[in-house]
Amino acid sequence: MASTRKPTFKPTARAGGQDAAGPSGSGGGDSGGVISAQRDLEPEAASGGKAVGKSAGKSAKSSNAKNAGKASKSSGPSGDNVIAFPEPKRRRQRRVVWWTVSVVTALVAALIAGAIFSPALAVRSITVDGTTLLTPDAVQKALSPLDGKPLPQVSEQEINELLKPLVQVRSATMEARPPSGLLVHVNERVPVALLKQGDSYIMVDVDGVQLGATKDLSAVALPLIDAGAASTNTELFKAIAAVLDTLPADVRARMSTASAASPDAVELKLVDGKTVVWGNAEDRELKAKALEALLKMPADPKVPVSVYDVSVPRHPFTK
């Protein structure tokens, strides 16, 4: 490209009005003129250069802005270029286990709810055992409100509440017999003595609860507590009843009467007229075993026995 520099001559005025070149026109040391070179750009080239520079600047700025925008988009949380890492295996397994447990729990709850309220398990038959003083029909009648109730909803507490009017029942347990059967085991109170009341004899248990009545004293194999201890709230009655409750049923059946001068001096009479000296209420179980052993001893006609003394159970004797 050709140079655009143009030599220019700028004369410098000298003293005396002489030209800077001197008379000979030579450029000696006295010459005051200065030759300088200046580069003038063509308007088109200059303007074109400026346009190109501006365009390049704008292009660079635009390119930088686009790149920055792309970088910000790719690095942002909602960008299209987010790299998705695979879920950890342990976390995926935990989620599967959680969902499985939830589904199983829901199914089990549905089955339980269906069993509890299902009419297919409604009570339609009630069987009773363990009754002696009562008849099974009396117990079944007391439990009639349970008819049609689903078996899973029947509880022993409810059964005992229904049997409360029957004083002969101490407690009761139950067994469900699906799909519609209910077996009730009755634990009755045990009568231990008779109390005379007018023309009748009242059967009572160790707590003094009246369990029945009879007019024939010989119809019931129980000892009669004499009038002195007829009240069930006295200390004498409690002491006598505790002794009778400790005796085995077959030994108790051999007793005719029971009395006590004090809680520490309980005495029993056998149906054959022999006497049992019991003493206080201590060591009742041991005394009962000692008396049972003495009664089983064969009778000796040469040495008749009229008294069995078990007040000291480790050294019982007869006389």
Stockholm file with secondary structure:
# STOCKHOLM 1.0

chainA/1-319         MASTRKPTFKPTARAGGQDAAGPSGSGGGDSGGVISAQRDLEPEAASGGKAVGKSAGKSAKSSNAKNAGKASKSSGPSGDNVIAFPEPKRRRQRRVVWWTVSVVTALVAALIAGAIFSPALAVRSITVDGTTLLTPDAVQKALSPLDGKPLPQVSEQEINELLKPLVQVRSATMEARPPSGLLVHVNERVPVALLKQGDSYIMVDVDGVQLGATKDLSAVALPLIDAGAASTNTELFKAIAAVLDTLPADVRARMSTASAASPDAVELKLVDGKTVVWGNAEDRELKAKALEALLKMPADPKVPVSVYDVSVPRHPFTK
#=GR chainA/1-319 SS CCCCEEEEEECCCCGGGCCTTCTTCCCCTTCCCEEEEEECCCHHHHHHHHHHHHHHHHHHHHHHHHHHHHHHHHHSTTCTTCCCCCCCHHHHHHHHHHHHHHHHHHHHHHHHHHHHHCGGGBCCEEEEESCSSSCHHHHHHHTGGGTTSBGGGCCHHHHHHHTTTCTTEEEEEEEEETTTEEEEEEEECCCCEEEEETTEEEEECTTCCEEEEESCGGGSCCCEECGGGCCTTSHHHHHHHHHHHHSCHHHHTTEEEEEESSTTCEEEEETTSCEEEEESSTTHHHHHHHHHHHHTSCCBTTBCCCEEECSSTTSCEEC
#=GC SS_cons         CCCCEEEEEECCCCGGGCCTTCTTCCCCTTCCCEEEEEECCCHHHHHHHHHHHHHHHHHHHHHHHHHHHHHHHHHSTTCTTCCCCCCCHHHHHHHHHHHHHHHHHHHHHHHHHHHHHCGGGBCCEEEEESCSSSCHHHHHHHTGGGTTSBGGGCCHHHHHHHTTTCTTEEEEEEEEETTTEEEEEEEECCCCEEEEETTEEEEECTTCCEEEEESCGGGSCCCEECGGGCCTTSHHHHHHHHHHHHSCHHHHTTEEEEEESSTTCEEEEETTSCEEEEESSTTHHHHHHHHHHHHTSCCBTTBCCCEEECSSTTSCEEC
//
